[in-house]
Amino acid sequence: MCKLCDAECALTGEMERVVLENTENGHHKQYTVFVEQAGDAFRVVGRWGPIGDKWTKSQNKGLSGSLSGARGLVYDLVRKKEGRGYKRRVCP
């Protein structure tokens, strides 16, 4: 992530974040998955919507007792989205 993304994560309490975009076949959408602390556990959340706009939807994707377990959930989701044409956003 770039410095701007790091700053956004610090402000929102996100511990780790991956932003994906899909512009194939006329699509113009983004999917963000991130980890946040939830008491003694770590919650994985997905958000999505049009690129450059506010996220229109979000959903809890899983809960793990460890940060490494939550990271595993994040990267499982990322692999699935990449299989559907999403690519990691390249920060400016």
Backbone as JSON Lines, residues from 0, in Angstrom:
{"i":0,"aa":"M","n":[0.83,-1.18,0.0],"ca":[0.0,0.0,0.0],"c":[0.88,1.25,0.0]}
{"i":1,"aa":"C","n":[0.3,2.33,-0.5],"ca":[1.02,3.6,-0.51],"c":[0.83,4.32,0.83]}
{"i":2,"aa":"K","n":[1.47,5.46,0.98],"ca":[1.37,6.22,2.23],"c":[-0.06,6.7,2.47]}
{"i":3,"aa":"L","n":[-0.77,7.06,1.4],"ca":[-2.16,7.5,1.55],"c":[-3.03,6.36,2.07]}
{"i":4,"aa":"C","n":[-2.85,5.19,1.51],"ca":[-3.61,4.03,1.97],"c":[-3.28,3.7,3.43]}
{"i":5,"aa":"D","n":[-2.0,3.78,3.77],"ca":[-1.59,3.54,5.16],"c":[-2.27,4.53,6.1]}
{"i":6,"aa":"A","n":[-2.34,5.8,5.7],"ca":[-2.98,6.83,6.53],"c":[-4.48,6.56,6.67]}
{"i":7,"aa":"E","n":[-5.13,6.17,5.56],"ca":[-6.57,5.85,5.62],"c":[-6.82,4.69,6.56]}
{"i":8,"aa":"C","n":[-5.98,3.67,6.49],"ca":[-6.13,2.51,7.38],"c":[-5.99,2.92,8.84]}
{"i":9,"aa":"A","n":[-5.03,3.79,9.11],"ca":[-4.82,4.25,10.48],"c":[-6.05,5.0,10.99]}
{"i":10,"aa":"L","n":[-6.67,5.79,10.14],"ca":[-7.85,6.56,10.55],"c":[-9.08,5.68,10.75]}
{"i":11,"aa":"T","n":[-9.22,4.65,9.95],"ca":[-10.41,3.8,10.01],"c":[-10.25,2.6,10.94]}
{"i":12,"aa":"G","n":[-9.03,2.35,11.43],"ca":[-8.8,1.21,12.31],"c":[-8.57,-0.09,11.57]}
{"i":13,"aa":"E","n":[-8.39,0.0,10.25],"ca":[-8.12,-1.2,9.46],"c":[-6.67,-1.62,9.69]}
{"i":14,"aa":"M","n":[-6.47,-2.91,9.91],"ca":[-5.12,-3.42,10.16],"c":[-4.43,-3.83,8.87]}
{"i":15,"aa":"E","n":[-5.21,-4.21,7.9],"ca":[-4.68,-4.61,6.6],"c":[-5.8,-4.44,5.59]}
{"i":16,"aa":"R","n":[-5.45,-4.02,4.38],"ca":[-6.48,-3.78,3.36],"c":[-5.95,-4.13,1.99]}
{"i":17,"aa":"V","n":[-6.82,-4.71,1.15],"ca":[-6.51,-4.97,-0.25],"c":[-7.67,-4.38,-1.06]}
{"i":18,"aa":"V","n":[-7.33,-3.57,-2.06],"ca":[-8.34,-2.97,-2.93],"c":[-8.21,-3.59,-4.31]}
{"i":19,"aa":"L","n":[-9.32,-4.08,-4.83],"ca":[-9.36,-4.69,-6.15],"c":[-10.32,-3.91,-7.04]}
{"i":20,"aa":"E","n":[-10.05,-3.91,-8.35],"ca":[-10.93,-3.24,-9.3],"c":[-11.18,-4.17,-10.48]}
{"i":21,"aa":"N","n":[-12.37,-4.05,-11.05],"ca":[-12.73,-4.82,-12.24],"c":[-13.25,-3.86,-13.29]}
{"i":22,"aa":"T","n":[-12.5,-3.76,-14.4],"ca":[-12.92,-2.92,-15.52],"c":[-13.08,-3.75,-16.79]}
{"i":23,"aa":"E","n":[-13.12,-5.05,-16.66],"ca":[-13.28,-5.93,-17.82],"c":[-14.73,-5.95,-18.29]}
{"i":24,"aa":"N","n":[-14.92,-6.08,-19.59],"ca":[-16.25,-6.25,-20.19],"c":[-17.25,-5.19,-19.74]}
{"i":25,"aa":"G","n":[-16.8,-3.95,-19.67],"ca":[-17.71,-2.86,-19.31],"c":[-17.96,-2.69,-17.83]}
{"i":26,"aa":"H","n":[-17.34,-3.5,-17.0],"ca":[-17.5,-3.34,-15.55],"c":[-16.73,-2.12,-15.07]}
{"i":27,"aa":"H","n":[-17.17,-1.54,-13.98],"ca":[-16.5,-0.39,-13.37],"c":[-16.74,-0.48,-11.86]}
{"i":28,"aa":"K","n":[-16.19,-1.53,-11.24],"ca":[-16.48,-1.76,-9.83],"c":[-15.22,-2.04,-9.03]}
{"i":29,"aa":"Q","n":[-15.34,-1.78,-7.73],"ca":[-14.23,-2.02,-6.81],"c":[-14.7,-2.94,-5.69]}
{"i":30,"aa":"Y","n":[-13.73,-3.65,-5.13],"ca":[-13.99,-4.53,-3.99],"c":[-12.83,-4.34,-3.03]}
{"i":31,"aa":"T","n":[-13.14,-4.0,-1.81],"ca":[-12.12,-3.8,-0.78],"c":[-12.36,-4.81,0.32]}
{"i":32,"aa":"V","n":[-11.31,-5.48,0.73],"ca":[-11.4,-6.41,1.85],"c":[-10.37,-5.98,2.88]}
{"i":33,"aa":"F","n":[-10.79,-5.97,4.15],"ca":[-9.87,-5.5,5.19],"c":[-10.07,-6.25,6.48]}
{"i":34,"aa":"V","n":[-9.08,-6.1,7.37],"ca":[-9.1,-6.72,8.7],"c":[-9.22,-5.62,9.73]}
{"i":35,"aa":"E","n":[-10.1,-5.84,10.7],"ca":[-10.21,-4.92,11.84],"c":[-10.27,-5.74,13.12]}
{"i":36,"aa":"Q","n":[-9.82,-5.14,14.2],"ca":[-9.86,-5.84,15.48],"c":[-11.28,-5.8,16.02]}
{"i":37,"aa":"A","n":[-11.72,-6.93,16.57],"ca":[-13.06,-7.05,17.14],"c":[-12.91,-7.72,18.51]}
{"i":38,"aa":"G","n":[-12.61,-6.93,19.51],"ca":[-12.34,-7.49,20.84],"c":[-11.05,-8.27,20.81]}
{"i":39,"aa":"D","n":[-11.12,-9.56,21.17],"ca":[-9.94,-10.42,21.16],"c":[-9.75,-11.13,19.82]}
{"i":40,"aa":"A","n":[-10.6,-10.84,18.85],"ca":[-10.55,-11.52,17.55],"c":[-10.29,-10.5,16.44]}
{"i":41,"aa":"F","n":[-10.25,-10.99,15.21],"ca":[-10.02,-10.16,14.04],"c":[-11.11,-10.45,13.02]}
{"i":42,"aa":"R","n":[-11.81,-9.39,12.62],"ca":[-12.92,-9.5,11.68],"c":[-12.44,-9.15,10.28]}
{"i":43,"aa":"V","n":[-12.89,-9.92,9.28],"ca":[-12.61,-9.65,7.88],"c":[-13.91,-9.12,7.26]}
{"i":44,"aa":"V","n":[-13.8,-7.96,6.61],"ca":[-14.96,-7.29,6.04],"c":[-14.72,-7.02,4.57]}
{"i":45,"aa":"G","n":[-15.73,-7.22,3.75],"ca":[-15.68,-6.88,2.33],"c":[-16.62,-5.71,2.06]}
{"i":46,"aa":"R","n":[-16.17,-4.76,1.23],"ca":[-17.01,-3.63,0.81],"c":[-16.91,-3.54,-0.71]}
{"i":47,"aa":"W","n":[-18.0,-3.14,-1.36],"ca":[-17.95,-3.03,-2.8],"c":[-18.9,-1.96,-3.31]}
{"i":48,"aa":"G","n":[-18.62,-1.53,-4.55],"ca":[-19.42,-0.5,-5.2],"c":[-18.69,-0.02,-6.44]}
{"i":49,"aa":"P","n":[-19.22,1.03,-7.08],"ca":[-18.59,1.57,-8.28],"c":[-17.22,2.18,-7.96]}
{"i":50,"aa":"I","n":[-16.28,2.09,-8.91],"ca":[-14.96,2.69,-8.74],"c":[-15.12,4.2,-8.58]}
{"i":51,"aa":"G","n":[-14.41,4.76,-7.61],"ca":[-14.41,6.2,-7.41],"c":[-15.61,6.73,-6.65]}
{"i":52,"aa":"D","n":[-16.5,5.87,-6.26],"ca":[-17.7,6.29,-5.53],"c":[-17.66,5.66,-4.15]}
{"i":53,"aa":"K","n":[-18.6,6.0,-3.32],"ca":[-18.68,5.37,-2.01],"c":[-19.05,3.9,-2.19]}
{"i":54,"aa":"W","n":[-18.61,3.08,-1.23],"ca":[-18.99,1.68,-1.27],"c":[-20.48,1.6,-1.02]}
{"i":55,"aa":"T","n":[-21.16,0.78,-1.8],"ca":[-22.6,0.69,-1.66],"c":[-23.03,-0.44,-0.74]}
{"i":56,"aa":"K","n":[-22.17,-1.43,-0.57],"ca":[-22.52,-2.57,0.26],"c":[-21.3,-3.04,1.04]}
{"i":57,"aa":"S","n":[-21.55,-3.68,2.18],"ca":[-20.47,-4.31,2.94],"c":[-21.02,-5.54,3.63]}
{"i":58,"aa":"Q","n":[-20.11,-6.43,3.96],"ca":[-20.52,-7.69,4.58],"c":[-19.36,-8.26,5.38]}
{"i":59,"aa":"N","n":[-19.67,-8.77,6.58],"ca":[-18.65,-9.48,7.34],"c":[-18.36,-10.79,6.62]}
{"i":60,"aa":"K","n":[-17.08,-11.05,6.4],"ca":[-16.67,-12.24,5.65],"c":[-16.09,-13.32,6.53]}
{"i":61,"aa":"G","n":[-15.79,-13.01,7.78],"ca":[-15.26,-14.03,8.67],"c":[-14.64,-13.43,9.91]}
{"i":62,"aa":"L","n":[-14.38,-14.29,10.87],"ca":[-13.79,-13.9,12.14],"c":[-12.71,-14.92,12.46]}
{"i":63,"aa":"S","n":[-11.58,-14.43,12.95],"ca":[-10.47,-15.33,13.3],"c":[-9.91,-14.93,14.64]}
{"i":64,"aa":"G","n":[-9.38,-15.89,15.36],"ca":[-8.75,-15.63,16.65],"c":[-7.34,-15.09,16.53]}
{"i":65,"aa":"S","n":[-6.8,-15.08,15.3],"ca":[-5.42,-14.58,15.11],"c":[-5.36,-13.7,13.87]}
{"i":66,"aa":"L","n":[-4.41,-12.77,13.87],"ca":[-4.22,-11.9,12.71],"c":[-3.79,-12.72,11.49]}
{"i":67,"aa":"S","n":[-2.96,-13.72,11.69],"ca":[-2.53,-14.54,10.55],"c":[-3.7,-15.31,9.95]}
{"i":68,"aa":"G","n":[-4.61,-15.77,10.79],"ca":[-5.81,-16.45,10.3],"c":[-6.7,-15.51,9.51]}
{"i":69,"aa":"A","n":[-6.84,-14.27,9.99],"ca":[-7.63,-13.27,9.28],"c":[-6.98,-12.93,7.94]}
{"i":70,"aa":"R","n":[-5.66,-12.84,7.92],"ca":[-4.95,-12.57,6.66],"c":[-5.2,-13.71,5.66]}
{"i":71,"aa":"G","n":[-5.24,-14.93,6.15],"ca":[-5.55,-16.06,5.28],"c":[-6.93,-15.93,4.65]}
{"i":72,"aa":"L","n":[-7.92,-15.48,5.43],"ca":[-9.27,-15.25,4.9],"c":[-9.24,-14.15,3.84]}
{"i":73,"aa":"V","n":[-8.48,-13.08,4.09],"ca":[-8.37,-11.99,3.13],"c":[-7.83,-12.52,1.81]}
{"i":74,"aa":"Y","n":[-6.75,-13.25,1.87],"ca":[-6.12,-13.7,0.62],"c":[-6.92,-14.78,-0.08]}
{"i":75,"aa":"D","n":[-7.73,-15.55,0.63],"ca":[-8.67,-16.46,-0.03],"c":[-9.69,-15.66,-0.83]}
{"i":76,"aa":"L","n":[-10.23,-14.6,-0.23],"ca":[-11.19,-13.75,-0.94],"c":[-10.55,-13.06,-2.14]}
{"i":77,"aa":"V","n":[-9.32,-12.59,-1.97],"ca":[-8.61,-11.92,-3.06],"c":[-8.43,-12.88,-4.23]}
{"i":78,"aa":"R","n":[-8.01,-14.11,-3.96],"ca":[-7.82,-15.09,-5.04],"c":[-9.13,-15.35,-5.78]}
{"i":79,"aa":"K","n":[-10.23,-15.46,-5.05],"ca":[-11.54,-15.68,-5.69],"c":[-11.91,-14.5,-6.59]}
{"i":80,"aa":"K","n":[-11.71,-13.28,-6.1],"ca":[-12.03,-12.1,-6.9],"c":[-11.12,-11.98,-8.11]}
{"i":81,"aa":"E","n":[-9.84,-12.31,-7.95],"ca":[-8.93,-12.27,-9.09],"c":[-9.34,-13.28,-10.15]}
{"i":82,"aa":"G","n":[-9.91,-14.39,-9.73],"ca":[-10.43,-15.37,-10.67],"c":[-11.64,-14.89,-11.44]}
{"i":83,"aa":"R","n":[-12.27,-13.82,-10.95],"ca":[-13.44,-13.23,-11.61],"c":[-13.09,-11.96,-12.37]}
{"i":84,"aa":"G","n":[-11.81,-11.71,-12.59],"ca":[-11.4,-10.57,-13.39],"c":[-10.96,-9.34,-12.62]}
{"i":85,"aa":"Y","n":[-11.01,-9.37,-11.3],"ca":[-10.54,-8.23,-10.5],"c":[-9.02,-8.21,-10.48]}
{"i":86,"aa":"K","n":[-8.46,-7.0,-10.44],"ca":[-7.01,-6.81,-10.32],"c":[-6.75,-5.87,-9.15]}
{"i":87,"aa":"R","n":[-5.6,-6.06,-8.52],"ca":[-5.23,-5.18,-7.4],"c":[-5.06,-3.77,-7.91]}
{"i":88,"aa":"R","n":[-5.6,-2.82,-7.14],"ca":[-5.46,-1.41,-7.5],"c":[-4.0,-1.0,-7.3]}
{"i":89,"aa":"V","n":[-3.48,-0.26,-8.25],"ca":[-2.13,0.27,-8.16],"c":[-2.25,1.69,-7.66]}
{"i":90,"aa":"C","n":[-1.63,1.96,-6.52],"ca":[-1.69,3.29,-5.93],"c":[-0.85,4.27,-6.76]}
{"i":91,"aa":"P","n":[-1.31,5.53,-6.82],"ca":[-0.56,6.54,-7.6],"c":[0.77,6.87,-6.94]}
